[in-house]
Amino acid sequence: MNSAPSLFLFAALNPDQAVLAIKNVASLTSSQENAPAPRQFLGRTIYTIALPSRPAAPRSLYCASSGGYVALTTDVSMIETYLRSADSKARPLRETAGFADAAQHIGGAGNGLFAYQNQRETMRAAFTALKNSSTDSPSSGGVNAFGALPFASPGKIFGGWLDFSLLPEYDKVSKYFYFSVTSGNVTADGFSFKIFAPRPPQVN
């Protein structure tokens, strides 16, 4: 999970031009001579941008526009999945139950920075990594597996004190996790952040 693929989206008035601008800026910081040519996928153009890397581990950034957004990821399968979903009838995030009310608690989604996290799915992956850590050798304290978690390694803190194999099956406790929203704003006084996590509807 430490290198789990992520997809970044940002809105643009002209996303096609924004993609080209990103490609041009990237060429100033890293040679694009060996980058693959743009290719078509479901009527959209996917650009491959070579990133600075070691010769033995080349990296690429994939970029495409769709639905008024520019999509960026280092995992080509994710951008293909996004382009497929962009043409589907998928329900927009704003129609998620409780989303609008949660957004109002942090001042809305128009402050410059807005983030949504599906904690129910994030914790599912965390539970899996923690339970798998029990298969590590006692001397390792689970450090390798803990290093796969999306936060500071608890293995370095707790060592062999905790047995995460005793955690319950995630489906039994998933109702205690829901989602969170975060907003950020910049003023002359500095940065401000607000985070709100609504009470899970299945918790009485």
Secondary structure, DSSP 8 states (H G I E B T S, - for coil): -TT---EEEEE-SSHHHHHHHHHHHHHHHS--TTS---EEETTEEEEEEEE---TTS-EEEEEEEETTEEEEES-HHHHHHHHHHHTS----GGGSTTHHHHHHHTT-S-SSEEEEE-HHHHHHHHHHHHHHGGGS-GGGTTHHHHTTSSSS-THHHHTTS--GGGS--HHHHGGG---EEEEEEEETTEEEEEEE----TT--
